[in-house]
Amino acid sequence: MPATIGLTPDLRKRNKTISPNPIESEVQKRVLVLDGAMGTMIQRHKLQEVDFRGEQFADHTSDLQGNNDLLCLTRPDVIEEIHKDFLRAGSDIIETNTFNANRISQADYNLQHVVHELNVAAVRIAKRAVAEVMTEDPTRNCYVAGAIGPTNRTASLSPDVNDPGYRAVTFDDLVETYAEQTRALVEGGADLLLPETTFDTLNLKAALYAIEQVFEEKGFRLPVMISVTITDRSGRTLSGQTLEAFWYSIEHAKPFSVGINCALGADEMRPYIEELSGLANSYVSVYPNAGLPNEFGEYDDTPENMGSILGEWANNGWVNIVGGCCGTTPEHIKAIAEAVSQAPPRTKAEPITCSRFSGLEPLRITSDSNFIMVGERTNITGSPKFARLIREGDLEAAISIARQQVENGANIIDINMDEGMIDSAAMMEKFLHLVVAEPEISRVPIMIDSSKW
């Protein structure tokens, strides 16, 4: 069953025995509220290069303005005040200022060496803000989510239009990057982890794999919230995957919650959050932008309108956790918190028990399904023509065979590269990269067939 794909038996066993966490009882009682946009609030402070440098980075060779995560070290007072503003507006969960606090993103500023320090500091700033607000009102329980951004690279797409098989980052690179950040967030004392704004599911799978590694190292688990971004009204991620296929790709991780954030405003996000609510047997979160950006790159949706829309979704029983993304302020969060304050908590969807798989699009196999057609002409041992094309290095023609199989009705593509005359492992990777770059092929799931696993 796909619910176990990607985890070793030991990790699957651990996944079934997640220790109780205080937030679990909170989310069962009411709709919880996330914070709003850290970047929007930082912009209000009109900080200059000197603020980003501070004393610690006064002589750094790169420009640092715009590296918002760095403010956790150079202007922690600004970040802590923003956290408190959101908490006082009604946020139950605040995100650490660590969206780009990873080795890949910080390489743009030549600051890879401060990643651990950045993340630990960010959590401790947020924890101080939570402690102060909870002291002001002892009836409240507030939590810190360690924010894990998608990095600025994608594992599924080539940045070079002339070389669709090229990747600027590997899965292993991402696992190492995410594990480093996760360790620091856990060390700092985060209550939850939040891989968010996912535009490429493969990046997220690397993050989830890294998080599992860290949990195994530490001997305990934290709740993991997952949030994906739908990039336009087509209802797909940037890498082309539908929402249902996305859920099937990551449900094995048994997340605390799954949700949608960024990219779209609340009005445009409505059909997708309703769909996700009907799929997910986890809790569901949503934090939209304050509308779509206008011609000046600003966000115009009002607190009142966002509060009304998210309040409706909560009362419809679609969501467990709500908040705001780009353009949202404490005023937005206050309106949203008030709108959902009396809404009943959403009930998780019943688990899907049929076999389900995903390419860019989902495949369910039920008792009512017809025979599942597996395209096996992309198998070296079963197709002399395909074997010849691979040996000759004519990958364009080999890809056309895969495309023809899907066009002729294949539900799954079987790919096998076992051949003594070629480097099978390298060719498998290269061919799969090219397949992923072809949406008309990669919309169906892929069956990896190999004696060299």
N, C-alpha and C positions, 0 to 999 in steps of 0.2 A: 504493500500500500504506500502511496506517495507520502502519507503522514509521517513515515519514518525515513524517507530518503535523505541522505546527507549527514546522518548521525551514526556513530558507531553504536553497537548494542549497549555498551556501558553508559554512553551519554543519553541514549533513549531511556534507559532505566532511570537515570537521574532526573530526566525531564518529567517523569511521572510523579516525582516526589518533591515538588517545589515547596520550600518552607513557607508557612503562612506569613504574610506581610501586613502591617497595619492598614495600608491603603486598600487592601482587598475588602475589608469590612466597610470602609468609607464609601467605595464605589458601588457597593451593593445597596446602600441607603439612599443615595442621591446622585445627581449629575455633578461631576467635579469640573472645576474651571482651571484651565491652563492660563499662562500669562500671554502677553502680546509680543510685539516686535521689538527686540533689543536694538536692532540697527536703526529703526525709526527713532527711538528714544535717544540713542547716541547722537544722531544727527542734530537733534534739538539743542545739544550742548555746544555745537559749533567748535569742536576741538581742533587744534592745530597740530602741526608736526611735532612741536615740543611736547605736547601732551602724550603723544604716542611713544616718544623716545624716553621721557623721564630721565632720571639720572643713570639708570641701569644701561640704557641703550643710546646714550648721548653721542657716542662715537661710532655707532653702527654705520656700515658703509652703504646700506640700502635705504631708500625712502620707506617710512613706516606708516605714514598717514593712510588710513583706511583699513589697517590691520586691527579690527575691532577687538579681537580676542586678546591682543597684547595689552589692552587697557586693564586687564585683570592684574597686571604687574605694575603698570605705570600710573593708572588712575583708578585704583580699586574703589575709591570713594564714589566716583560717578556710577560705576556698575552696581555697587551696593544700594545706592539711592534709587536706581531704576528698579531693582528687584523689590525694594520696599514699596515703591509706588504701585507696582502691579499687585503685590500682596494686599495692600490696603484697599485696592480697588475690588478685591474679591477673589484673587487667584488662590487656588488650593495647591497648585503645582507650579513651580517656577523652573525654567530651564537655565542651565549654566551658560555663560557666555563663551561657548567652546565650539561653535559651529564649524570653524576652520582651524581648530587647535589640533591639527594632525600634521604629521611629518610631510605629507605630499603637498598640502596647501601652504604650509609655512615655508616651504622651499622657495616660494615666490619672493619671500623677504629674507632669505638666508638665515632663518631662525629655527631650523629643525632641532637644534640642540636645546631649545627651551620648551619643547612640547610637554614633557612631564611636569615641569614646574608650572606651566600655564594652566593645565587641567586641574592640578591639585589646588592651586590658588583660586581658580574659578569656583570650584565646589565650596571651598571654605568661605568665600565671600557670600555665596548664596545661603549657606547654612547660618551665617551670622545674621543675614536679613530675616530669615525664617525665625530664628530664635528671638529676635527683637519683637517681631510682629506677634508671635505667639505669647510673648510675655505681656504685651499690651492687651491681648485678648486670650486668656487661658482656655476659652472654650474651643478655640480653633486648632485644627491639625493641618499643618502645611508640609509640603514635601519638595525635595530638590531632585530634578531629573537631569542626569548628565547628558547633554546634547551632543550627538555624534553626527556631523554632517556627511554628505556623500563624497567629499573631496572634489577636486576640480578635474578629475579624469574618469573615464568610463571604461569598464572592462569588456563591454559588449560591442562597442563601436570604434571604428578607426577614425582618428583625427585627420587622416590623409585621404582625400577623396580619390587619389590615384592609386591607393593601395588598400583595398577594403579588408585585407587579411592582417594588416598591421595593428598592433595594440600598444598604446603608450604606457600601459600599466598591466601587470599580471594579477591573477587571483592571489597568488602568494604574496606579492607586494602589498596588496590591500589588506590581507590578513595580518601581516606584520604591522602595518600602519594602524589598523583598528585595534589590535591587541595592545599596542603601546598606549594609545589613548584610553582604552577601557581600564587598563591597570591603574592609571593615574586617577581616573574618575572614581574608581572604587576606593583607592587609597584615600582620596580626599573626603570620602564619606557620602557619596551620592546615594539617594534612596531608591532611585530607579535609573534605568538607562534608556535613552531615546535616540535610536538611529532614525533620522528624519529627512524629509525632502528627497526621498529616494526617486531618482530619475532612471536608474539602471538597476534592475533586480539582481544582476550578478554582483554588483558592488555591495548591495545589501546582504546577499548570501555570504559574501566574504566577511562582512561585519558580524553577522550572526554566528558564523563559524569561529571568528576570533573571540567573541563574547563567551561562547561555550568553552573555549580553551581557558580563558581567564577564570571562569567559574570553577572549572575543574582544578586549576592551580590553587585557587583560594579556598576551596572546600565549602563554599556557600554560594547562593544565588540571589540575584535581585530581580524584581519584575522588569521585563523588557517591553517597552512600548515601541511600536513600529509605525512609521508614517510615510506614505508614498505621495508623490505629486503627479497629478494628471495635468499634462502640459497644455492641452487645448480641449476644445469641445468634442473632439473625437472620442474622448474617454480613454485615451491610452497614455502610457508613460512615454518619456522621450525615446526610450529604446524600442517602443512600439507595442508593448504588452498591454492587453486589456486588464481590467480590474479583477475579473474572475480568475484569469490565468495567473495574475500576480498573487492572489491569495493562495492558489494551489501550490505556487512555487515556494511559499514561505511558511505555510501552516505547520509544517513539521517542527518548527521552532517553538510551538506552543506559546506564542507571545501573550503577555498580560493584556495588551490591547493592540489593535491595528486601526489605522486611520488614514485620513487624507489631509494634506496641508499645502499651502502656497499655491502659486500659479493662477488659480482661478479665484474669483470672488464667490461669496456665498450663493448668490443667485445661480451662477453657472455650475456650482458644485452639487446642487440638490439631487439630480438623478443618480449620481455616483455614490453619494453617501447612503442613499436609500438602498441601492444595490448591495453595497458592502455590508450594511446592517443585516440584510437577509442571508448573507453568506457566512459571516464570521462567527465561530463559536468561541471567540474571545470578546473582551470589551471593545467598544468602537469609539474612536476619537475623531474630532474634526477641528481644524483651526485654519479657516480661510484667510486670504488677503482681504484688505479693506477695499474690495472691488478690483477691477482690472486697472492697471496703470494708465493714466491719461497721457497726453502728448508731452507733458513735462516730466513723466516718470513718477508722478505722485498718485496717491490713492484717495479716492473721493467718497467711498462709502461711509455713511455716518454711523455713530454708535447706536442710534435708535433703530436704524434699518437692520444692522447686523444683529442686534439684540432680538428684534422681532423674528428674523429668519431662523436663527439658531434656537430661539425659544420654541418656535413651531416644530423644528426637528426633534427637540427634546420631548415635547409633548406627544409627538407621533411615535415615540419609543424607538428612535433610530440611533441615539447616541448615549454614551456614558461619560464622555469627557469632551469639553468644548473650550475653545480659546480663539486666539487670533494670530495671524502671521503678518506678512509685510503690510506696513501702513497702520497697524492697529496700536492703539495707545491705552493708557489706563482708563480713559473715558470709554473706549470701546469695551474693555474688559468689565468695567462696572455695569454697563448696560447689558452685556451678555450674562453676567452673574445674576443680575436681578431677574432677567427673563427666564432663566432655567431654575430658579430657586425652588419652585414648587413642582417641578416636573418629576415624574416617576423615573426611577432608573431603568434603563433598557435591559431586557432579558436577552441573554445570549441566544444566538441561533442554534438549532439542533445540529449536532455534528453530521456531516455528509458521510454516509457509510459506503457509497459506491467507490470504485477505483477512479481516480482522477489524476490527470496529467496536464502538463502545460508546455506549449511552445509560446509563441506570442499570443495564441488563443487557447482556450481551454478544451480539454477532451474528457468527457465523462463516459465511463463504461458501466451501463446499468443492465438490469435483467431484460430491458426492452430494446437494448442496442442490437443492431445488425452485426454481422461479422466485422471485426476490426481489420482493416486492410493495412498490412505492413509492407511498405515499399522496400524490396530487398535488392534492387538493381544497383544500389550504391554499396554493394558488398563485393570485395575483391574476389572472395572465394566462390561467389555465386554468379558473377557476371564477367565473362571474358572481356567484353568491350570496356567495362568500367576499369577492370584490372589493367588493360592496355593503356588507357588514357592516363591513369595514375602513374604507371611506370614511365610513360613518355613525358610526364609533367604537364599535360594539357588539362589543367584544372578548370578552365572555363567550360570546356566540353563536358567534363565530369560533373560540374555543377548543373549543367543543363539536364543531365539525367535525373538528378534529384528533383529539379523543377518539374520535369515531365511526370514523375511519379505522383507528385502532389496534384498536379493538374488533372491526372487520370483517376484521382479519388483516394490516394493513400492517406490513411489517418495518422500514420506514424512512419518515420523514415529510419530504416536500419542502416547503420554505417559500420563497415568493417574494413580495416587496413592491414590485416595479417598477411604479410608477403615477405618472403626471405630476401628479395632483391631491393627492398626499399627500407628506409628508416620509418617503421610503422608508427611509432609514437609521434615523431615530428610531423609526419604527413597527416595523421589524425587531427592533431591540433590545428595545422594550417587549413585543412579542409573544413573543419568545424567553424573556424573564424570566417571563412568565406560563406558558409551556409547561413550563419547568423546575420551576415550582411544582406541577405536576400529575404525580404519579408514574405514573399510569396512561398518560400520554402520553410522558413523558420516559424511560420505560424502554426505548424504541426509539431508535436513532440518528437524528439530524436531518441532512438534506441541505440545505445553504444554496444557494439558486438565485438569483443576482442579477447584473445587469449593472453594479452599482455596488459592486464588491468592496471 
